[in-house]
Amino acid sequence: MEAAAGVSEGRVEFGRPAVVLICASLVYYHCAYRDSSLLSLISDVLIVLICSLAILGMLFRQMNISVPVDPLEWQLSQDTASNIAACLANTIGAAESVLRVAAAGHDKRLFFKVIAILYTISVLGRVASGATIAYAGLCLFCLYIFAQNSLFAKFALKARRESAGGTQESS
C-alpha cells in the first residue's frame, strides 16, 4: 500500500515528476524557443521513436535476441478509461458550477475571486506566451508533487517508527 502512495521502504519516489518535468522542458523548448507548432513536435517525436525502434530491432536481430511484444501492455483497461473520463467530467462540472454561482450573483465573495483570477490570467496572457505559462504551471505542479512526496515520506516513517516502538513496548 505504501508503494502505491509513492513511498517504498522509506524512499521518496521522484522518478515520475522528474520525467514529466524533463518532457515538459523539451516541449517548452520546442514550442517556445524554436517557434514550432505542436503538430511539428508530435511529428518529431514519432520520427525519433520510429528510428530508435528500428535501430533497436536491427541490433536485437544482430544479437539474436527475441523480444516478445505483448499488445495488452499498450491498451488501457476499461476501468482506467472510465476513471479518466469521470475525473475530466468532475473537473469540468465543478468549474461550470463555480462559474454559474459566480454569474448568478448570489455569492459576492466568490464572484470577486473569479474576477480576480480571470483578470490575473488575462494579464499573464498579455505578458507571456501560453507555452511559458503552461510550463511554469507544470513546474509548480512538479514541485508540489516533490514536496508532497517528501512530506508524506517523513510522516509515514515517523508513524511507522512510533507504531513499531509502541508495539515493542507493549510486548
Secondary structure, DSSP 8 states (H G I E B T S, - for coil): -TTTTTEETTEE--HHHHHHHHHHHHHHIIIIIS---HHHHHHHHHHHHHHHHHHHHHHHHHTT------GGGGS--HHHHHHHHHHHHHHHHHHHHHHHHHHHTS-HHHHHHHHHHHHHHHHHHHHS-HHHHHHHHHHHHHHHHHHHHHHHHHHHHHHHHHHHHHHHHH-
